[in-house]
Amino acid sequence: MDKIIESPFFGYGLGISMTELIGINISEHNLFFATALRIGLIGLFILLLLFFVFWNFFWMGRFNHYVKLTACFFIAFIVYQNFEISLFSDNMAVAMWFWLIMGIGVSNVIDKIEKKDI
C-alpha cells in the first residue's frame, strides 16, 4: 500500500513487479491491488468503470438465460480476482475465456436491444 501511495495516480507501469519495487519475490494476488500498483488509481477507476458497464448490460438483459449465466460467471470471476491476477497479464488462458464469455453475454443484450425486446 505504501508504494501505491507514493505514486497514486499513474502507478509504476505495466511491466513492474513486486520484486523490483520492494526487493522480495512475491506476487500481489489481487487484481485490484495490482491494477492500482501498475497503472494507478486512474487505471483502477477505468477497470471498475468497465465492470460497471458490463453489469449495466447484464442488468438490461437479465431475462435472457445466457445473460443470467454470464452475469453469474462475471460475479464469480470478480470474486476470484481478489485472490489471483488472471484477467490481463498473468494467465492469458483464463483471461481468454473471461473475455469470450463476456462477449457472449454482451452480444445477447445487444441482439435484444436491436430487436427492441428490451
C-alpha angles and dihedrals in degrees: 000000000000091000091052090052090051092057105016106159107043103014125210101297135273095275096057122112132195089247090061092047103044105011096242122109101239136126129227095232091196123090095208095049091045091049092051090047097046104035102013134233090308089060091045089052091051091049092050090046089053090051090049091052090051091050092050090053090050091048091053091052097038093128093060114092094219091052091049091053091047091050091051090050089048092054092046091049093051090052089048090052089063087070103032141027108228105126100086118002122001103055113020093174090066093040091055091058092046093054092044093053092044089052091052092052095045092046090054090053092047089049091053091047091051091050089048092237091132 
